[in-house]
Amino acid sequence: MDRDRILLTPGPLTTTLRTKLAMLKDWGSWDGDFIAVTANVRTRLLDIVNGHESHVVVPLQGSGTFSVEAAVATVVPRDGHVLVLDNGAYCKRAAKLTQMMGRRASAVTFAEDEPVSPTVLEAHLKEDPSITHVVLIHCETGTGVLNPLEAVAAVCQRFGKGLIVDAMSSFGAIAIDARTTRFDALVAASGKCLEGVPGMGFVFLRKAILDGCAGRSQSLAMDLHDQHVYMEKTGQWRFTPPTHVLVALSEAITQFVEEGGQPARLARYADNCKTLVGGLSALGLKPFLKPELQAPIIVTFHAPAHPAYDFKRFYAAAKARGFLLYPGKLTQVETFRVGCIGAIGRTEMQQAVNAVAEVLQELGIIAVR
Ligand SMILES: Cc1ncc(COP(=O)(O)O)c(C=O)c1O
């Protein structure tokens, strides 16, 4: 079978043929044509969050974590104090990288099957005035739980604290409006809900804080202020750009707009999620989260409580049928995850459900019907 396997993962994810074909051309990084693509992508990214008035967007080479690191390094002063609202693995990663870059980091920990609480945040900010910035993971991809961005942003604004949002797995699918939600930095990447390929991130920076960010980064490559100043001046990236990734993202954004933008993407992913959860629940598999907390991005399922279950065998059998699943990321309970995002719809999700049914029968976990 030479059809690409369907990636039921949170990125890299399944892309359209149009997006793949956009990569079949070489581009000079200093050339006017490529400079125009960069400018156009930046404009259209700002469109998605209604951010033209309040924010700039700075692209950065690398995977998503590179941009999270860059955002923290650029926005937080070296003597700043960051509070991470922690309800999962990506929150823990954000706390770790903050600390590794020499900033003081504290975490307030919540249960992994609950969203973080703006009320608890408020209590912490009252108690500890040394906190300068808050880090929020919008959709905690470790479980799939959606965190309350607007309410957290409102608390940060009221207390005059900076807010850094990791919207890696939600951007483009869940509504984010810079006109009504105040954030200092918001981070996402090419290979997630915009359905580009992986290889670059981008960070929305609030214009009001931009000048103050000069010289804060302890890293040359991760300095988003410098990247922004250079890009504004020359139209070019400071260092070798991921040319093919950017043109693929440009093509992916064109399709995003054609589809109907964020509301249409959310509707398709919500339908994927419904088909998946309905189908796997009927096979006896139980989602980890309560339905009202579940973002339609990635679903964590409890592993079947059956002695024949083994993730590696489960994965291999699903792969043989053309679907790539994702391991769980929880330490306490055995789980696996299935992504709802990417250039796939109800047909592919239903095929995935059928494949999982066959796999569970093959492994002897459910009876052959
Ligand atoms: C919430 C979140 N943060 C950060 C990342 C960045 O990860 P990576 O550096 O592997 O792209 C991801 C990737 O899935 C994510 O979901």
The ligand as a MOL file (V3000), in Angstrom:
LIG
                    3D

  0  0  0     0  0            999 V3000
M  V30 BEGIN CTAB
M  V30 COUNTS 16 16 0 0 0
M  V30 BEGIN ATOM
M  V30 1 C 1.2640 22.0480 24.3290 0
M  V30 2 C 2.5140 21.7990 23.5640 0
M  V30 3 N 3.6140 22.5280 23.8490 0
M  V30 4 C 4.7530 22.3710 23.1900 0
M  V30 5 C 4.8700 21.4370 22.1890 0
M  V30 6 C 6.1600 21.4260 21.4230 0
M  V30 7 O 6.7000 20.2440 21.1970 0
M  V30 8 P 7.8200 20.0330 20.0790 0
M  V30 9 O 9.0040 20.8230 20.4910 0
M  V30 10 O 8.0130 18.5820 20.1260 0
M  V30 11 O 7.2670 20.5390 18.7750 0
M  V30 12 C 3.7810 20.6090 21.8740 0
M  V30 13 C 3.8710 19.5530 20.8450 0
M  V30 14 O 3.0160 18.7380 20.6570 0
M  V30 15 C 2.5760 20.8130 22.5710 0
M  V30 16 O 1.5020 20.0780 22.2830 0
M  V30 END ATOM
M  V30 BEGIN BOND
M  V30 1 1 1 2
M  V30 2 1 2 3
M  V30 3 2 2 15
M  V30 4 2 3 4
M  V30 5 1 4 5
M  V30 6 1 5 6
M  V30 7 2 5 12
M  V30 8 1 6 7
M  V30 9 1 7 8
M  V30 10 2 8 9
M  V30 11 1 8 10
M  V30 12 1 8 11
M  V30 13 1 12 13
M  V30 14 1 12 15
M  V30 15 2 13 14
M  V30 16 1 15 16
M  V30 END BOND
M  V30 END CTAB
M  END
